Amino acid sequence: LVLLILFRFYPLGSAFYMSLFDWKLLRKQQSFVGLANYREILADPLTWKIVGNTAYFALASTAIGLTLALITALLLSPIGRGSSVIRLLYFLPQMTSVIAVATIWKWLYQDRFGLINQILQLAGMPAVNWLSSPRWAMPSIIIMSVWGSVGYSTVIFLAGLRNIPISYYEAAAIDGASGVQMAWHITLPLLSPVISFSMITGLIGGFNVFQQVYMLTRGGPLNSTRTIALQIYDYAFGRQWMGKAAVLAYVLFAIVMLLTLLQLRLNRKDVEL
């Protein structure tokens, strides 16, 4: 209880107290402004652009990542001999430091001599300004993030698939059900708790994205990849506006809290079913 109060509730209360002041990091006297910081942050068009960018990243990376992970898990599930080695290979990107992964992908995305553009040019396609174009910068970060996280979701789905009793499939096969019908009426319904868990946790992680954006684009170009966590960092340690950073942190806290409540509600329904 002491650790929970010290590392959970005290920082929440301290951040809210800080959000009520025009708090500068190195200034001794802090002036009380009440809810002015909240009004200023919520009235700033950049805030809503940042929230939109973060939601775009969270939704796209979660949807693409879970779809690929589910397909991969369905393909790997029947494999018996060597399945542990294959799972390890898929899980390796998750074990690798995000900083190292982002550094490698930054070289792959390089405009002039990056490997991806070299392959595109060999195929007769034009090169793409992956990280310097407002159109392609966020999709580039999503591709890298999906590559790094799909192995984790694959392992989760594999565990869920292995827990489905094989007798269900045997009974369906005796009744003449096809593979598609088995997947639609047996696999997906029984895998729904795992899918809902992976979806909500993926969205929560997506809304907290920071390292990938910081390493690849620093929020550019033209704020097309600026996210909530990156803006909190910029407010707090770039401009030393701790009060505004605390307000934006509470915006992120509210979003994550809503997603957490949604997860709890979905899990309760799964248990009831």
Backbone as a ProteinNet text record, in pm:
[ID]
protein_1_A
[PRIMARY]
LVLLILFRFYPLGSAFYMSLFDWKLLRKQQSFVGLANYREILADPLTWKIVGNTAYFALASTAIGLTLALITALLLSPIGRGSSVIRLLYFLPQMTSVIAVATIWKWLYQDRFGLINQILQLAGMPAVNWLSSPRWAMPSIIIMSVWGSVGYSTVIFLAGLRNIPISYYEAAAIDGASGVQMAWHITLPLLSPVISFSMITGLIGGFNVFQQVYMLTRGGPLNSTRTIALQIYDYAFGRQWMGKAAVLAYVLFAIVMLLTLLQLRLNRKDVEL
[TERTIARY]
83	0	86.7	194.6	285	347.4	392.3	452.1	349.7	225.3	120.7	93.1	86.5	63.6	181.6	303.2	423.2	445.7	423.2	457.4	337.5	215.2	97.7	14	-34.6	-129.4	-60.8	56.1	126.4	165.1	222	249.9	124.2	11.5	-113	-155.7	-153.2	-191.6	-93.5	35	136.4	123.6	96	80.1	-43	-152.9	-272	-244.6	-174.8	-138.5	-51.2	42.6	132.3	56.1	-49.2	-124.5	-201.9	-219.5	-292.2	-201.9	-73.6	22.9	90.6	138	227	366.1	385.6	501.8	616	726	847.7	949	1023.6	1104.6	1209.1	1278.2	1389.3	1354.6	1228.3	1188	1148.9	1191.7	1165	1020.1	964.1	827.5	735	629.5	534.2	401.3	346	222.7	100.8	0.3	-123.3	-209.8	-258.3	-341.1	-472.6	-497.9	-622.7	-635.2	-747.5	-774.3	-732.3	-653.7	-612.9	-530.2	-444.9	-365.3	-453.5	-558.8	-650.9	-722.3	-767.6	-837.9	-745	-620.7	-525.9	-490.8	-467.3	-430.8	-547.2	-667.7	-782.5	-827.8	-794.6	-831.2	-725.8	-612.3	-504.5	-532.1	-540.1	-563.3	-455.1	-332	-223.9	-252.8	-320.4	-351.8	-438.6	-539.8	-631	-565.2	-472.5	-395.5	-309.1	-249.8	-165.7	-249.7	-367.1	-456	-496.6	-525.7	-560.3	-445.2	-323.4	-206.5	-189.6	-205.7	-187.7	-294.5	-419.3	-527.4	-504.8	-459	-428.2	-323.1	-216.2	-111.5	-165.1	-237.5	-285.7	-382	-477.5	-577.3	-515.2	-432.6	-375.2	-277	-186.8	-87.4	-153.1	-256.5	-324.5	-400.4	-475.4	-554	-464.4	-361.7	-272.3	-193.6	-142	-60.9	-138.1	-260.1	-339.3	-384	-416.5	-455.3	-340.6	-222	-105.6	-69.6	-80.4	-47.2	-143.2	-272.6	-371.1	-347.1	-318.9	-290.3	-164.6	-61.8	62.9	41.1	-36.4	-63.4	-140.7	-236.7	-313.1	-223.4	-124	-32.5	66.9	108.7	209.4	149.9	22	-38.9	-29.1	-50.4	-42.5	99.2	201.2	339.8	375.6	429.6	468.8	617.2	698.8	842.8	902.7	981.8	1047.8	963.4	843.8	755.7	815	888.8	948.1	1051.6	1132.1	1232.9	1166.1	1058.9	988.2	925.6	865.9	808.5	916.2	1032.9	1143.6	1186.3	1194.7	1234.8	1135.4	1005.8	904.9	907.2	950.1	947.7	1073.8	1178	1304.7	1291.6	1214.3	1201.8	1146.1	1056.9	1002	1109.3	1209.2	1316	1424.3	1423.8	1526.6	1489.8	1589.8	1567.5	1500	1401.4	1332.4	1429.5	1526.1	1624.4	1706.5	1749.5	1827.1	1741.7	1618	1528.1	1503.4	1475.1	1447.3	1569.1	1688.3	1810.5	1828.7	1804.6	1818	1713.8	1589.4	1483.6	1503.7	1567	1595.3	1690.8	1787.5	1876.4	1800.9	1712	1634.9	1546.7	1494.7	1405.5	1480.5	1612.2	1687.7	1650.8	1633.7	1579.3	1668	1798.2	1886.4	1945.2	1995.8	2063	2002	1882.2	1816.1	1780.4	1782.9	1759.9	1620.5	1519.5	1382.9	1368.8	1423.8	1417.1	1501.9	1612.5	1694	1615.3	1541.1	1459	1348.3	1284.8	1179.2	1232.3	1349.9	1407.2	1446.7	1496.2	1527.6	1402	1288.9	1161.6	1095.6	1164.1	1110.1	1010.8	1008.7	916.7	992.9	925.5	995.2	1026.8	1132.4	1169.4	1066.8	1055.4	957.8	1031.9	988.5	1045	976.6	1022.3	950.2	934.2	1042	1038	1032.9	1048.8	1047	919.8	824.4	697.5	585.2	503.2	389.4	293.8	289.7	199.4	250.8	383.9	439.7	506.3	526.9	602.3	531.7	402.9	331.9	315.2	277.5	275.7	410.2	520.5	652.8	673.8	633.1	646.6	555.3	436.8	342.7	400.7	461.1	520.9	629.3	716.3	822.2	765.7	664.4	606	536	466.3	399.7	503.2	612.3	718.7	773.5	785.7	843.5	749.2	618.5	522.6	442.4	445.8	359.9	399.3	527.1	569.5	508	495.8	434.4	288.5	213.3	72.7	58.7	152.7	148.7	160.5	251.2	268.8	142.7	80	-43.9	-154.6	-167.7	-270.3	-241.4	-114.4	-79.5	-119.7	-95.9	-137.1	-288.3	-362.8	-507.8	-555.5	-490.7	-528.6	-500.6	-388.5	-354.4	-451.3	-521.1	-615.9	-755.2	-778.6	-908.2	-908.9	-1003.3	-1005.7	-1018.6	-937	-939	-1066.5	-1134.6	-1258.9	-1364.3	-1362.5	-1458.4	-1438.5	-1312.3	-1283.1	-1315.7	-1290.3	-1321.9	-1472.1	-1551.4	-1696.6	-1745.7	-1686.8	-1726.4	-1688.6	-1571.7	-1530.3	-1624.4	-1668.8	-1764.3	-1895.1	-1936.6	-2059.2	-2041.3	-1919.7	-1896.1	-1861.8	-1818.4	-1783.6	-1651.9	-1643.7	-1520.8	-1424.1	-1301.6	-1202.6	-1244.6	-1307.3	-1354.4	-1465.4	-1556.4	-1665.1	-1611.4	-1511.9	-1451.6	-1386.6	-1315.4	-1249.8	-1352.1	-1464.2	-1564.2	-1649.8	-1685.3	-1780	-1714.1	-1586.9	-1518.7	-1399.6	-1306.2	-1181.2	-1203	-1268.3	-1284.9	-1369.9	-1484.4	-1560.6	-1482.6	-1411.7	-1338.3	-1210.4	-1166.2	-1046.3	-1080.7	-1210.4	-1251.5	-1196.2	-1185.8	-1123.6	-979.3	-904.4	-764.8	-758.1	-848.3	-849.8	-882.6	-983.4	-1020.5	-908.6	-843.4	-730.6	-617.9	-581	-472.3	-508.8	-634.5	-677.6	-668.3	-720.8	-720.9	-579.9	-500.7	-362.9	-281.5	-311.2	-243.7	-278.8	-406.7	-447.6	-384.3	-378.4	-316.3	-168.7	-99.5	40.2	56.4	-37.2	-30.2	-46.4	-135.5	-153.7	-34.6	48	166.5	293.5	280.7	397.7	486.5	616.2	711.8	844.5	907.1	1043.1	1053.6	958	964.8	959.7	867.3	851.7	973.6	1021	1135.2	1258.8	1281.3	1400.7	1392.9	1274.2	1263.7	1237.1	1143.9	1101.2	1099.4	1105.4	1092.5	962.6	860	731.1	707.4	808.7	794.2	757.4	748	750.8	614	617.3	496.2	402.3	459.7	382.6	294.5	326.8	243	259.3	367.4	388.1	400.3	367.9	377.9	266.1	302.6	207.3	197	103.1	79.3	202.2	258.8	374.8	493.2	513.8	623.9	600.1	475.3	445	461.7	426.7	450.3	599.1	680	825.4	875.5	824.1	868.7	828.9	704.2	660.9	745.4	768.5	832.6	981.7	1052.1	1197.3	1256.3	1176.4	1223.2	1197.1	1074.1	1036.2	1023.5	1032.2	1023.6	888	782.8	646.8	583.7	618.2	573.5	422.1	362.6	218.7	141.8	181.2	114.1	142.2	263	293.8	205	178.9	91.5	-50.8	-97.9	-232.4	-241.6	-144.9	-146.8	-130.8	-55.7	-44.1	-178.7	-258	-391.1	-485	-466.4	-543.1	-511	-382.6	-342.1	-393.4	-388.8	-439.3	-588.3	-664.6	-808.5	-834	-757.7	-775.8	-742.5	-629.9	-588.4	-686.8	-739.9	-837.5	-964.9	-1010.7	-1128.9	-1104.8	-987.7	-955	-945.1	-891.5	-881.7	-1019.7	-1109.2	-1246.2	-1316.3	-1288.5	-1346.2	-1295	-1165.7	-1109.6	-1173.8	-1191.2	-1253.8	-1397.2	-1468	-1606	-1611.9	-1523.4	-1519.6	-1480.3	-1383.2	-1344.2	-1455.5	-1534.7	-1647.7	-1752	-1776.7	-1870.6	-1820.1	-1689.1	-1632.4	-1646.6	-1627.6	-1641	-1786.3	-1880.1	-2021.2	-2061.3	-2004.7	-2036.7	-1982.8
-120.8	0	126.3	123.3	238.7	262.8	154.4	169	218.2	170.4	214.6	363.8	408.1	550.5	633.9	583.7	660.7	674.2	565.9	566.5	577.3	576.4	585.8	708.5	715	820.3	954.6	952.8	1079.4	1147.9	1076.3	1142.9	1196.7	1124.1	1174.4	1304.6	1307.1	1429.6	1541.7	1509.7	1612.5	1672	1586.7	1636.9	1727.6	1689.6	1775.4	1909.8	1906.8	2031.5	2117.6	2056.7	2129.5	2189.2	2120	2168.8	2296.2	2328.9	2450.4	2572.3	2556.8	2665.7	2689.4	2813.4	2843.3	2798.6	2666.1	2604.1	2594.2	2661.8	2650.8	2567.6	2485.3	2382.9	2440.7	2545.3	2598.8	2728.2	2765.4	2888.8	2858.7	2939.9	2914.8	2942.4	3055.3	3092.9	3058	2982.7	2942	3014.2	3071.9	3150.4	3062.4	3078.4	3001.4	3059.1	2971.9	3016.4	2940.1	2848.9	2774.2	2682.4	2691.9	2606.4	2670.1	2777.7	2847.5	2757.3	2675.4	2583.1	2485.4	2436.8	2343.6	2411.2	2533.4	2605.4	2631.6	2669	2699.8	2575	2465.1	2341.4	2291	2289	2235.4	2326.8	2455.4	2548.4	2555.1	2493.1	2496.6	2395.4	2439.3	2343.3	2236.5	2270	2172.2	2053.6	2078.9	1969.8	1864.7	1909.3	1815.3	1747.2	1815.9	1750.8	1640	1667.9	1569.1	1449.4	1475.9	1366.2	1283.6	1350.8	1278.9	1193.4	1249.9	1171.7	1047	1065.3	953.2	847	891.2	795.8	722.4	793.7	731	622.2	654.5	554.5	435.4	462.4	354.1	262.6	320.6	238.7	159.9	227.2	160.5	51.4	82.4	-16.4	-135.4	-110.3	-220.4	-307.5	-245.7	-322.4	-405.8	-342.9	-415.4	-521.9	-485.1	-578.1	-700.6	-681.2	-795.4	-883.4	-822.9	-903	-991.6	-932.9	-1010.7	-1116.3	-1080.1	-1174.8	-1293.2	-1265.8	-1374.9	-1468	-1411.1	-1494.4	-1578.1	-1514.1	-1586.6	-1698.2	-1670.2	-1772.4	-1890	-1862.9	-1970.5	-2056.9	-1993.9	-2069.5	-2150.3	-2096.9	-2164.3	-2268.2	-2256.1	-2344.5	-2492.4	-2534.5	-2679	-2734.9	-2647.7	-2695.3	-2757.9	-2876.5	-2945.9	-2933.9	-3008.2	-3007	-2873.2	-2814	-2686.7	-2564.4	-2580.6	-2465.1	-2367.9	-2419.8	-2331	-2238.3	-2292.4	-2210.4	-2104.8	-2143.3	-2048	-1936.9	-1972.6	-1870	-1775.2	-1829	-1745.2	-1646.9	-1693.1	-1605.7	-1491.3	-1521.8	-1417.2	-1321.3	-1371.6	-1289.9	-1205.1	-1232.2	-1160	-1008.1	-954.6	-808	-747	-820.3	-770.1	-762.7	-848.5	-851.2	-748	-692.7	-597.3	-457.3	-379.7	-242.7	-159.3	-80.2	6.2	105.5	152.6	247.5	183.4	58.4	-11.3	-36.6	-79.3	-106.2	21.9	131.4	258	308.2	288.3	330.7	255.2	124	43.3	84.7	101.2	138.3	278.9	364.9	499	491.5	402.3	381.4	316	221.9	158	259	358.6	458.4	574.7	577.2	689.8	715.8	844.2	880.1	836.4	862.6	844.4	703.8	650.4	520.8	417.6	440.3	342.3	215.8	102.1	-26.1	-33.7	20.5	10.8	86.7	207.8	283.5	219.5	156.8	86.8	-28.3	-101.1	-211.3	-158.2	-47.4	11.6	55.5	115.3	160.7	43.6	-66	-184.7	-244.7	-226.4	-276.7	-178.3	-68	30	126.7	135.3	224.5	344.5	460.2	579.3	567.2	635.2	638.2	718.5	685.8	750.3	824	945.8	1021.2	974.6	863	796.1	883.9	944.9	1018.6	1169.4	1218	1362.4	1408.9	1319.6	1354.7	1346.3	1451.2	1442.6	1329.2	1286	1177.9	1041.9	1022	890.1	874.9	982.3	972.6	883.2	907.9	826.8	681.8	653.9	513.3	444.3	518.1	457.4	413.7	497.2	461.8	344.3	341.9	231.4	99.7	101.8	-20.4	-73.3	15.9	-27.1	-81.5	-16.7	-59.2	-193.5	-213.4	-342.3	-453.2	-428.7	-528.5	-566.5	-467.7	-495.5	-562	-546.8	-595.1	-716.7	-751.3	-859.3	-993	-1011.5	-1136.2	-1158.9	-1051.7	-1063	-1106.5	-1041	-1076.7	-1217.5	-1258.1	-1393.5	-1497.8	-1475.6	-1569.7	-1574.6	-1459.9	-1456.3	-1534.7	-1513.1	-1584.8	-1734.7	-1771	-1912.6	-1979.9	-1910.7	-1966.3	-1983.4	-1885.2	-1897.4	-2010.9	-2028.8	-2137.5	-2274.1	-2285.9	-2414.9	-2451.4	-2354.4	-2381.6	-2420.7	-2412	-2454.2	-2606.3	-2675	-2821.9	-2871.3	-2968.7	-3022.1	-3100.5	-3140.8	-3217.3	-3134.2	-3001.8	-2916.7	-2928	-2926.2	-2935.2	-3074.9	-3176.8	-3312.9	-3331.3	-3276.5	-3286.4	-3208.4	-3090.5	-3011.2	-3081.6	-3147.6	-3220.7	-3337.6	-3405.6	-3515.5	-3464.1	-3344.3	-3284.3	-3224.5	-3228	-3180	-3033.2	-2970.7	-2828.8	-2808.7	-2700.5	-2667.1	-2594.1	-2573.1	-2502.4	-2359.9	-2293.3	-2156	-2153.6	-2250	-2255.6	-2284	-2369	-2395.3	-2269.5	-2197.6	-2074.8	-1970.5	-1960.2	-1856.2	-1891.4	-2017.3	-2056.5	-2117.1	-2154.8	-2214.4	-2129.2	-2106	-2040	-1897	-1816.2	-1675.5	-1654.5	-1722.1	-1701.8	-1741.2	-1855.2	-1898.6	-1817.1	-1750.2	-1666.7	-1521.5	-1488.5	-1349.4	-1286	-1357.5	-1293.2	-1253.1	-1336.9	-1304.6	-1187.2	-1185.8	-1077	-944	-944.4	-820.5	-771.9	-864.1	-825.8	-765.1	-831.3	-782	-648.4	-631.3	-507.1	-389.5	-406	-294.9	-262.2	-364	-337.6	-277.1	-318.5	-258	-111.4	-77.8	62.7	145.6	89.3	162.1	187.8	84.7	103.9	201.6	199.8	292	437	463.1	600.2	649.7	558.7	597.3	598.3	591.8	582.7	706.1	681.8	791.7	762.5	649.7	623.6	617.7	550.7	536.4	673.4	758	890.4	977.4	971.3	1053.9	1017.5	889.5	846.4	872.1	858.6	865	1006.1	1078.4	1206	1324.5	1300	1406.8	1486.8	1422.4	1488.6	1548.9	1560	1619.1	1513.4	1554.1	1693.3	1761.2	1889.5	1970.7	1911.3	1859	1801.9	1684.3	1621.1	1511.1	1384.8	1374.4	1257	1292.9	1413.8	1454.2	1387.6	1320.7	1246.9	1309.6	1258.9	1316.6	1302.5	1183.1	1161	1245.7	1261.2	1344.9	1491.2	1536.2	1674.7	1697.9	1600.8	1612.4	1629	1548.5	1558	1695	1744	1873.6	1986.5	1983.5	2084.8	2081.8	1961.7	1950.2	1978.8	1917.8	1924.1	2006.7	2034.3	2120.8	2267.5	2297.9	2435.7	2461.7	2356.1	2364.9	2416.4	2389.2	2426.3	2306.7	2288.5	2171.4	2171.5	2290.3	2298.6	2249.3	2295.1	2251.4	2104.1	2059.6	1917.8	1831.9	1878.1	1803.9	1798.1	1906.9	1907.6	1805.3	1804.5	1710.2	1566.3	1550	1416.9	1368.6	1459.9	1421.1	1390.3	1455.5	1419.3	1275.5	1241.4	1104.8	1007.9	1049	963.6	934.5	1034.2	1014.3	916.1	927.1	835.7	693.1	675.7	541.4	483.9	568.5	521.5	471.8	544.2	500.1	365.5	348.9	222.3	109	138.6	37.3	-5.4	91.1	57.5	-25.3	7.6	-71.1	-214.5	-231.4	-365.6	-444.5	-381.4	-449.3	-490.1	-403.8	-435.1	-551	-550.1	-659	-789.6	-785.8	-907.6	-962.9	-874.4	-919.8	-989.6	-935.5	-1000.1	-1135.6	-1145	-1273.4	-1378.3	-1337	-1429.8	-1476.1	-1381.3	-1417.1	-1512.9	-1492.5	-1583.5	-1723.7
0	0	0	76.2	80.8	-55.9	-121.2	-254.2	-355.8	-344	-435.5	-418.7	-294.1	-267.9	-316.3	-291.1	-322.9	-472.5	-547	-688.6	-781.7	-728.8	-814	-779.1	-656	-621	-595.2	-534.2	-511.3	-643	-741.8	-869.7	-938.6	-927.3	-987	-921.6	-787.6	-717.3	-742	-745.2	-769.4	-908.6	-1008	-1144.5	-1156	-1089.1	-1093.7	-1025.8	-912.2	-843.2	-934	-1002.6	-1091.5	-1209.3	-1254.1	-1370	-1340.6	-1213.6	-1175.6	-1165.2	-1196.8	-1186.2	-1320.1	-1337.4	-1449.5	-1406.8	-1411.2	-1348.8	-1449.2	-1418.7	-1497.8	-1419.9	-1489.6	-1425.5	-1331.5	-1370.8	-1292.3	-1219.9	-1218.9	-1152.6	-1008.8	-916.3	-774.6	-738.3	-783.7	-750.2	-866.1	-835.8	-937.3	-913.4	-1018.5	-1005.3	-1030.9	-945.7	-957	-1068.9	-1159.9	-1272.6	-1278.8	-1185.8	-1185.3	-1306.1	-1375.2	-1491	-1623.2	-1614.8	-1737.3	-1827.9	-1768.4	-1850.3	-1926	-1859.6	-1925.3	-2041.7	-2018.2	-2125.6	-2242.8	-2213	-2319.6	-2400.5	-2331.1	-2400.5	-2485.5	-2428.9	-2500.7	-2614.2	-2607	-2713.6	-2824.1	-2803.1	-2901.6	-3012.7	-3139.2	-3249	-3257.6	-3217	-3222.8	-3131.4	-3018	-2925.9	-2993.6	-3064.9	-3129.5	-3248.7	-3314.4	-3420.6	-3361.8	-3244.7	-3177.3	-3133.1	-3077.4	-3036.9	-3158.4	-3270	-3392.5	-3443.5	-3440.8	-3481.8	-3395.1	-3263.8	-3171.7	-3193.8	-3212.7	-3238.5	-3370.4	-3471	-3600.6	-3584.1	-3512.2	-3490.1	-3410.7	-3301.9	-3215.6	-3289.9	-3361.7	-3431.7	-3546.3	-3626.9	-3743.3	-3702	-3609.2	-3568.3	-3499.8	-3419.9	-3351.6	-3450.8	-3541.5	-3638.4	-3729.4	-3786.5	-3877.3	-3801.7	-3685.3	-3608	-3563.5	-3513	-3467.2	-3583.1	-3696	-3812.5	-3859.2	-3872.3	-3913.6	-3809.4	-3681.9	-3575.2	-3575.3	-3596.3	-3599	-3717.5	-3835.8	-3953.1	-3929.4	-3872.9	-3845.7	-3744.4	-3639.8	-3538.4	-3597.3	-3685	-3748.2	-3837.2	-3901.1	-3985.5	-3903.2	-3787.2	-3705.5	-3611.7	-3581	-3480.7	-3515.2	-3641.8	-3670.8	-3665.4	-3666.1	-3670.5	-3536.3	-3539.8	-3417	-3391.3	-3467.2	-3447.2	-3490.5	-3404.2	-3433.8	-3407.1	-3350.9	-3328.8	-3227.4	-3128	-3027.2	-3090.5	-3182	-3249.5	-3336.2	-3405.6	-3491	-3406.9	-3293.4	-3205.4	-3154.7	-3123.5	-3077.5	-3185.3	-3309.9	-3419.8	-3438.7	-3427.7	-3441.9	-3323.6	-3206.6	-3085.5	-3069.3	-3146.2	-3130.8	-3143.8	-3240.5	-3246.8	-3118	-3048.1	-2922.7	-2815	-2821.4	-2722.4	-2751.7	-2871.5	-2911.9	-2863.8	-2825.8	-2780.1	-2888.5	-2849	-2945	-3007.2	-2929.6	-2981.4	-3093	-3072.4	-3175.3	-3299.8	-3278.8	-3392.2	-3471.4	-3400.8	-3469.4	-3545.4	-3489.6	-3558.4	-3689.7	-3687	-3808.7	-3912.5	-3867.6	-3962.2	-4017.3	-3941.1	-3993	-4111.5	-4105.6	-4220.1	-4336.1	-4305.4	-4412.4	-4484.9	-4411.7	-4469.7	-4535.2	-4529.5	-4581.8	-4727.9	-4762.8	-4893.6	-5009.6	-5000.4	-5115.6	-5124.8	-5013.1	-5020.7	-4925.9	-4877.9	-4792.8	-4869.7	-4801.9	-4868.7	-4930.1	-4861.8	-4913.5	-5045	-5052.5	-5177.7	-5286.4	-5249.9	-5349.3	-5412.7	-5328.9	-5381.1	-5470.4	-5429.4	-5510.8	-5647.2	-5649.6	-5775.7	-5864.5	-5803.6	-5883.2	-5945	-5877.8	-5929.3	-6025.6	-6055.6	-6147.9	-6087.3	-5956.3	-5885.6	-5832.4	-5818.2	-5767.9	-5618.9	-5579.3	-5438	-5358.8	-5231.8	-5143.9	-5032.7	-5005.2	-4892.5	-4764.2	-4710	-4602.7	-4479.1	-4432.8	-4307.1	-4325.7	-4446.5	-4470.4	-4539.6	-4560.8	-4623.6	-4521	-4508	-4414.3	-4446.2	-4571	-4610.2	-4564.4	-4571.5	-4547.5	-4411.6	-4338.3	-4213	-4110.4	-4086.6	-3988.2	-4033.9	-4160.1	-4203.2	-4187.2	-4205.1	-4188.2	-4043.4	-3949	-3807.7	-3774	-3832.7	-3807.8	-3858.9	-3977.4	-4033.2	-3939.8	-3893.1	-3802.7	-3672.2	-3618.8	-3491.9	-3505.2	-3616.8	-3640.4	-3651.1	-3724	-3736	-3598.7	-3510.3	-3380.1	-3282	-3302	-3201.6	-3246.2	-3374	-3421.8	-3359.9	-3325.8	-3264.5	-3127.6	-3049.2	-2917	-2928.9	-3016.9	-3034.9	-3091.3	-3176.6	-3231.9	-3121.8	-3027.5	-2916.4	-2830.3	-2807.9	-2729.8	-2800.9	-2931.3	-3008	-3013.6	-3025.4	-3026.1	-2895.5	-2783.8	-2655.1	-2649	-2704.7	-2706.9	-2795.5	-2910.8	-3001.8	-2940.7	-2868.8	-2808.3	-2695.8	-2640	-2531.4	-2581.6	-2711.5	-2766.2	-2778.4	-2716.7	-2723.2	-2867.2	-2903.9	-3039.9	-3068.1	-2961.3	-2981	-3053.3	-3036.8	-3107.6	-3258.7	-3301.5	-3444.3	-3497.6	-3416.8	-3460.5	-3479.3	-3385.7	-3399.1	-3520.5	-3544.3	-3661.4	-3790.6	-3793.4	-3913.6	-3942.3	-3836.5	-3856.1	-3914.9	-3874.4	-3926.6	-4065.1	-4118.3	-4254.1	-4264.8	-4156.6	-4159	-4234.1	-4308.4	-4380.1	-4287.4	-4336.3	-4256.5	-4225.5	-4323.3	-4301.6	-4197.1	-4204.8	-4105.8	-3966.1	-3954.9	-3823.9	-3767.5	-3854.4	-3808.2	-3764.1	-3837.8	-3809.3	-3688.3	-3672.8	-3567.9	-3444.1	-3453.3	-3338.5	-3294.3	-3387.6	-3349.8	-3302.9	-3385.2	-3350.6	-3224.8	-3208.2	-3083.4	-2957.9	-2962.6	-2844.6	-2823.6	-2928.6	-2917.6	-2887.4	-2877.8	-2858.2	-2730.4	-2614.9	-2498.5	-2523.7	-2593.7	-2625.1	-2722	-2819.8	-2917.6	-2850.3	-2763.1	-2695	-2603.5	-2532.7	-2447.7	-2530.2	-2639.4	-2724.1	-2788.3	-2825.4	-2889.3	-2793.4	-2672.3	-2577.3	-2531.1	-2498.8	-2456.9	-2570.9	-2694.7	-2809.1	-2825.5	-2805.6	-2814.1	-2703.4	-2582.8	-2471.8	-2502.6	-2550.5	-2587.9	-2702.3	-2797.8	-2910.5	-2868.4	-2773.7	-2727.9	-2645.4	-2595.4	-2518.3	-2603.9	-2735	-2820.9	-2803.2	-2788.3	-2772.8	-2841.3	-2806.5	-2852.5	-3003.9	-3068.5	-3213.3	-3281.2	-3235.1	-3296.2	-3266.5	-3143.1	-3104.2	-3185.3	-3208.6	-3279.9	-3430.3	-3488.6	-3634.4	-3686.4	-3626	-3685.9	-3590	-3460.1	-3359.9	-3377.4	-3430.5	-3446.7	-3583.5	-3665.8	-3797.4	-3901.7	-4027.4	-4074.4	-4056.8	-4027.1	-4009.9	-3904.6	-3797.2	-3684.7	-3726.8	-3839.2	-3886.8	-3804.3	-3727.3	-3642.5	-3494.8	-3461	-3319.8	-3240.7	-3132.2	-3050	-2911.4	-2831.7	-2699.6	-2611.3	-2605.8	-2519.2	-2562	-2692.5	-2740.3	-2704.5	-2713.3	-2678.6	-2529.1	-2447.5	-2302.9	-2275.9	-2342.1	-2326	-2370.9	-2483.4	-2535.2	-2440.8	-2389.9	-2295.1	-2168.1	-2113.8	-1982.9	-1988	-2084.5	-2082.4	-2195.9	-2299.1	-2405.1	-2374.5	-2333.2	-2302.5	-2153.1	-2071.6	-1925.8	-1877.9	-1955.5	-1916.2	-1843.9	-1720	-1646.6	-1624.5	-1607	-1587.2	-1708.3	-1827.1	-1949.2	-1977.3	-1945.5	-1962.5	-1874	-1750.8	-1659.8	-1713.2	-1773.7	-1831.6	-1944.2	-2032.2	-2142.5	-2092.4	-1984.9	-1925.2	-1873	-1821	-1773.8	-1890.3	-2003	-2122.7	-2163.4	-2164.5	-2195.8	-2090.2	-1964.9	-1856.2	-1874.9	-1915.2	-1935.7	-2049.3	-2158.1	-2270.9	-2230.4	-2161.7	-2120.2	-2018.8	-1930.5	-1832.1	-1900.5	-2002.5	-2075.8	-2144.6	-2203.5	-2268.5	-2166.4	-2048.4	-1943.9	-1896.1	-1876.6	-1836.4	-1943.4	-2070.9	-2181	-2176.6	-2149.2	-2139.7	-2026.9	-1910.1	-1797.1	-1829.8	-1901.1	-1937.3	-2035.8	-2134.6	-2231.9	-2165.5	-2074.3	-2004.5	-1919.1	-1859.2	-1777.5	-1864.6	-1985.5	-2075.9	-2120.5	-2145.9	-2187.6	-2078	-1951.9	-1842	-1829	-1845.8	-1837	-1947.5	-2070	-2178.6	-2151
[MASK]
+++++++++++++++++++++++++++++++++++++++++++++++++++++++++++++++++++++++++++++++++++++++++++++++++++++++++++++++++++++++++++++++++++++++++++++++++++++++++++++++++++++++++++++++++++++++++++++++++++++++++++++++++++++++++++++++++++++++++++++++++++++++++++++++++++++++++++++++++

